């Protein structure tokens, strides 16, 4: 089906040619004067140059955060801290369109997702934790809380603003200050957030934002002035951070990779299931740690499910992420596109059958069509390794016990989905799934009141909800 183009205007976004670092409430130049380009992955065009912070810049940011903490933020009442968080949430709502367009320009995700999920959910996290700020003494029965100090927070490129809110809101609500390090390819909404923080009159130094590369993140994580480290990203980097932090006394939360199983039983509503599978794997182009990248379907309905899925894939539109009709936008970077293509090639080489709908990809930018593999075994790389792209591997099962065994047969343990009409089967399965989050008859549902996190190679610790306060407080009595 053809649609007329419906591009979102970029008029709300006013880009600067260069951006500094947000330290002590001001935009400052990096000590070494290094800059790096950030590009639009849908076109390859440069959007701006962003500072690359070095160890001296990180030291300055941590010192600003420490001064703000000692200088008053830690002693501020919860009700006063809540006022700032409420202001930030409302300002995000007021500038939602600007944030959504910028998020799509810098990251490549469809504007529908930036507009309808990322930005509203970021604001919701500030609202949620504003509500907790003056109730911390009631959050953990019989225990009082104290803030930890300075939090170092390193966030990924797939949900830049949402991950910033996910980490900053509970840290500030609990009385900590923070140094935030955005991903190298998606720094712009974090820098726009700095404007919101200033407009909210957040005291200088409570939040500091240092942009840069992997060395910047390493300098931040290893800084002796940091009391808490929170990281979301790859398992490989998470392991390195765990080793770096071990024995230092710093608190640590890791939210890492995943290889989620989306399990479909024969009694499920298959039309609803089809939409759930599409949302599970093609949302944000599959660049989601909890993506339902493995479809486990009961043998009796496997052909029917795959047929429905292929017909639905034929209708997905791949292209300009600023077009409101687009379902799958750009892959975030050339490096990520290369990894997706390499793993797809490995699936073909190992004997799996590949299906992709006919679609014309844009000539510029980084794009990959939605892909579906059948005839997949649990030993295939595409069934074991996190692809982080729009690639689905289909496996079959006969019994619930077999489904559990196959679902748990990866090094990860982040998320899973179960589709069945039987509530007792959902509970039986959920008890046996080695996953931090299990959705029932839905997938990729997020709420600031719900805990999120995994175990095994998907990390440890929980973010979100009341439990998400715990990594940012000391229980003192």
N, C-alpha and C positions, 0 to 999 in steps of 0.2 A: 504494500500500500504506500502510495506517495503522499507526503505531507508538504505543505508550503513551509519554507523556513520561518522559524519564530525566534529570532535571536534576542537574547537579553541585552539591553543597552549597557555599555561600560561607562556611561556618563557619570554614575555616582562615584566612581573610583578616580581619585586624583593621585597619581603616582609621582613620587619624587625620583630624581635620577639616581640619587645615592641615599643610603640610610646608615646612620651611626648605631651606637649601642645605647640601650636604655639603662642607665646606671644612676642611682641616687636621685631619681625623679627627673633626670634630664637626658637628652640625646647628646652623646659625647662621641668624639672621634676615637677610633681604635688606636692603641699606643703605637703599633707598627705601621699604621696607615694602610693595611691590606684590605682589598675589596675583592668580591667575587660576584659574578653575574647570577641572577636568578631569572629563569626563562619560563615562558609559557609552553608547557609540553604539548599543547595542541597545535602550535605553530612553529615552535623553535625560536621565536623572537625573544630578544632580551626585554625584560620588564624593568629591571633596575639593577644597580650594584649595591651589594649589602656588605657590611663590615665583617671581617674575619677576626674574631677576638683571639688573642693569644693568652699565655699564662698571666701576663701582667694585667690584662683586661679582666680576666676571671678573678684575679686577686682583688682588683678594685671593686668588682661587683659583689663579691662575698663580703668585703669589708663594709660596703654600703648596707648590705642586708643585715650584717651583725649590728651595725650602729643603729639601724632603725629598730631592730628587735630590742636591744638594750635600752635604747632611747625612749621607749614608750609603748611600742606595739604589744609586747608581751604582757604589759600591765593594763592595757586597755580593757574595759569591760566587754563581755561578749555582746551586749546590746549595742555598744558603740562599733565594734567590728562588724556587726551585722548591717549597720547602716551603710557602711562602705560597700559591702557585697551586694546589697539591694540596689545601690546606685549603679554599680557596674552592670548588674543584670538588666536594669531598665535602659541603660545607655546602649547595651548590645541590641536590645530590642529596637530602639529608635534607629540604630544604624544597621539594621539587619540586612537590608538590600545591598548596601555597600560592602559589608563583610562577605555576603554570599557571592557576589560577583568577583570580588578579589580572591576568595578561596578557589573558585573555579578557574580563574585566570592563572593562578600560581600553581595549582595542584592538578588540574585537568579533569576533576570529577564533574559529572553533569550538574547543571545549575539547579535542576529540580531537587537533587540531593543536598546541595549546599543550602538552598533556600528553605527546604522543608524539614531537614533533619539536623544538619551540622549546627547551624546558627541557633535555631530555637532550643536545641538540646544544650548548647553551651550556656545560653542564658538560664536555662532551667537548672543547671548545676549550681550556678551562683545563687539563684533563688533558694534552692534546696538547702545549701550549706549556710546561707544567711539565717535560715530558720533554726539551724542547729547551734549557731554561735553562742547564744545565751542559754543553752540547755545542756551544755557539756557535762555538768555534774549529774545529770539525769540519764546520760547515754549509757553508762556502765554501772549497773546496780551496786550501790555501796562503795563506789570508788570515785575519788576526785581526780581531776586531770590537770596536767601542766604541759605547756608547749615544749617542743624539743629544741628549737632554735632556728637555724638556717637550713632550709631544704633546697637541695640541688635537684632540678627536675629536667629530664631530657626526654623530649617527645618526638614522635615519628611524623612521617610526611603524609600519611593516609587520612588523618583527621586532625589537621593542624590546630585550628582554634578549639575544637571540641576537646582535644587532649590537653590543651593549655588550661581550659576551664576545669576539666576533670581533675587536674592536679593542683591548680592554684586554689580553687574554692575551698576544699577541705583544709589545706595547709593554713590559709589565712583565717578561716573560721576558728581554728584551734589555737591561734595566737602565734603562729610561726611567720617568718619572713621567707622569701624565696628568690632563687636565681634560676630563671627558665632558659633552657637552651633549645630553640626550635631546630628542626631538621634543615640541612643545607639547601634542599630543593624547595622548601615551602616556608620561608621566614616571614612573608609579608603580612599575614593576618595577625601574627604575634606582635609585629611592630605597630600595626594599627591598634591592637589592643592596648599598647602603651599610651596612645592618645586617650583612649577611654579611661584608663587608670588615672591619668592626670586630670581629665574632666571630672572624674568622680572625687577628686581631691584626696586620693589615697596618699598617706604620708610618704614622703620621699624615701626611697630605699626599701620599702616593704616588698615591692616586686621589682626585680631587675631582669633585663632580657639581654642575653649575649648571643649573637648570631655567629656562625662559623662552621668549621668542618669537624671531622672526627677528633682532631687534636684539641679543639675547644672543649668538646664534651669530656674528653679524657682529663683535661686540666681541671674541669669543674668537679667531676666525680672524685678525683684524688685529692682535692684541696683539703687541707687539715682544718679549715674553718667551717666545714660543712658538717651538720649533725645528722642529716637524713638524705638519702638518695632514692629517687623514684625514677624508674626508667621504663619506657615502653618502646619496644623495637624487636630486633632479631634475637634469636636464641644465642647465636654466636657472640654478639656483643654483650648480651646479658651474662653469659658465662664469664667473660672478661671482667665485667663490672663486679660480679660476685667475688671473683678472686682478688680484685683490687680492694674491695671494701672489707673482706674477711679480716677479722682481728683488729679492726680500727675502732670498734664501738659504734660506728655509724649504723643507724637503722636503714633497712633496705627493702624496697618493694620492686619486684620485677614482673612486668606483663609482657610475655614474649610470643613466640610463634604458635601456630596451631595447624591442625589437619582434621577439621571437624567432620564427623559422620552425620549425614542427614538420612534417617532411617525410615523407610516407608513400608508399612504392613498392608496386606491385601484388602483389609477392611476400611482403609482410609478413603476420604473423598478425593478422588484423583484429580479433578479439576482444581480444587483448592491446593492440593499437593503441588501441582505443576507451578502455580504462582509462587508457592513457598520455596520450591527448588530454585526458580529463577532469581527470587529475591536473595536466597541464601548464597548463591555463587556469583551472580552477575552484578549485584549491588556494589557500587564503587569499583566496577571492573574487576571484582574479585580481590582487590587490594585491601583486604580486611583480615586481621589475624584470626577472627572467629568464623571466617567464611565456610559455608558448607561445601567444601571442595570434594568430599567423597559422598556419593549417593549410594546407599545400601538399600536395595529394593527387593521385596519378596519375589521369588521366582515366578509365582503364578500371575503376577501383574507386571512383570518387568517389561515385556514387549509393549504393553499398553502405556505404561509410564514413559518409556523412551520415545514412543511415537508422539505422544502429546507434547513432550518436551521439545522434540525436534520441530514440530509445527509452531510452537511458541517461540523458539529461537529464530525461526524464519521471519518473525515480525519485529525482532529487536533492531533498533536503529543505532548504528555506531557512527560517531562523527563529532562535530563541533560541540564541545561540552556546554557552550553558552546558548545553544539552541534548546528551547524548552521541550522539543520533541525527542531529544536524544536520550537513549537508555544507557548506553555505554560510552563514556568519554575517553580521554587520553590516558595512556599509561604514564606514570609520573616521570619517568626518565628513560633515556636510552639504555642505561645499565639494567634497569628492571625489565624493559622489553627484551633485551638480550637473554636474560635469565628465563623468562617465560618461553621464548622461542626454543631455547636449548632443552628445556624440560619437555616441551611438546614433541620435539624431535626424538627425544629419548623414549617417549611413549610409543611412537610409531615404530621405532627401531626394536622395541621389546615385544612388539606384536599386538598391541592394542589397536582398536579400530577408531579412527578419528572422524568426527562429523563437525563441519562448520557450515553455517548457512552462507548462501551467496550474498556478498555485500561488498561494496566498493569502499575501500578505506581512503581517507584523505591522503593527498600526496605529501603533505608536510606533517610534521609532528610524529608522536609515538602512539601507534594504535595496534590493537590486536583483536581479531574477531572473537565472538563467543565460541568456545570449543567444547566438544563433548566426546569423551572416550568411552567405548564399550569394550567388552572382552578384556577387562582389566583384572589382573590378579593382585593379591595383597603384596606380592614381592616387587611389583613394578615401582620404579622411582616415582611415577605420578601418583601412586597410592600411598607413598611414604613421606615424600618431601613436600615442604610448603612451597607452593608455586607462586602465590600472591599475584594471581592474574585470573582472567575469565576462563578458567579451564576446569571442567568437571569430569571426574572419573566415576564410572558406574560399576558397582559390584553387586552381586546377588547373594541372597541367603534363603534358607528353607525354614529355619526355626529361630525363635527368639534367642536361644542360647548361642546359635551361630552368629546372629547379628551382633550380640554383645562382644563375642570373641573378636570378630573382624573390626568392630568399631574401636575397640581398645588396643588394636594391634598397630600402634604407632608410638613414637617417643613422646608425643604431645598429650595434653589433657586440658584443653581450654574450653571447648564447647561441643554441643551435640544437639540434634533435633530428632524428635520421635513423632511419627504421624500414624495415628490409629484412632478408632472410635472407642476403644476400651480404656477406661480410666485405670482399671487395675493393671493393665499391661504397661501403661505409662509409668506407674509407680514402681512396678517390678523392674522395668528397664532402667529407670533413673537411679535406682539403688545400686545398680551394677555398672553403670557407665562411669568410666574414669575421666570425668570432665568437670570443670569448675562451674559451667553453666549448661543446663539442659532445658531446651525449649520444647513445649508440647503443642503440636499442631500449629506451629508458627516458627519463624526463624528471624534472627537479627533484630530482636526487639530490645530496646535500651530504655532505661529509665534511671534518673538520678537517685531514686530511692532503692534501687536494686544493686546488690553487690556484684562485682565482676572480677574474674581472675581465674587462674588455672593452677595446675601443679605438674609434676614431672618437668619436662623441658618447656612447658608453657609458663614457667615462672612460679612465684609464690607471693602471698599477700593478696589482699582484696582492696579494690577501689569501688566507690559508690555506696550510697546508703549510710546507715549508722556505722556499719562495720568499716566503712571507708574513713572514718575519723581515727580509728585505732592506730594506723601507721604514723599519725602526726601528733600523738600525745604520749605522755608518760602517765601511767596510773599510779598515783602517789599515796593513796590511802583508801 
